[in-house]
């Protein structure tokens, strides 16, 4: 079975766009997601762990801003 990593990354970007967190188990998929996040200028928190990377959308227009 061939795994299309770009398709996996696109699906995870769609989850982020819809306000859901996404998890990438491989560095290759995480890199593709990070590239797309940067290109779209998305506000996403990235939590790197030994098991993979969590991508968590940050709230836009929040009344509580941290400095």
N, C-alpha and C positions, 0 to 999 in steps of 0.2 A: 504494500500500500504506500503510495506516494503522499507525503504530507506537504501541502502548500503553505509554507510559513508566512508568505505575504497575505494569503487569504485569512489565516488565523489572526494576524496582526490587524487587518482591516475589520474583522468581526469584533475584536476587542476595542478598537477605536470607536466603533458604533456604540458599544456598551457605554464607553466614557461619554460620548456625545449625549446619550440618553440619561446620563446621571448615575450610572452604575459603575462600581469598581470592577477592575479587570486584573487577572493574574497571568503572568508569563513565566513558564517553567524554564525556558531556555534563554540564554543571553542573546541569541540571534533574533528571536521574536521580540524580546525586550528592546533591543536596539532599533528594530523596525518601528515599534510603537513610539519610542522616544523621538525618533526622527519625525514621525507624523505629528506628534504633539507639538514639536518645535515649529514645524511648517504651518500648523494651524493656529499657533500662538494660544494654545489651550492652557488653562490653569489647572494643573494636575499635580498632586503630591505623589512622589515616587518613593516607595519603601522597599529598599533592597534587603533581602534576607538570604540566608544560605540555601534556601529552597527555591528561590526565584524572586521576581519583582511584583509588588502590588502597585497598581496605578489607581489612585483615588481622586475623583474629580473634586476640585475645590469649589465652594459656593461662590457664585458670582453676585455682586451687588449686596454683599452682606453688610448689615448695620454694625457688626462687631469686627473691626479690623484690628489685626495685631501689628505692632510696630517692630 
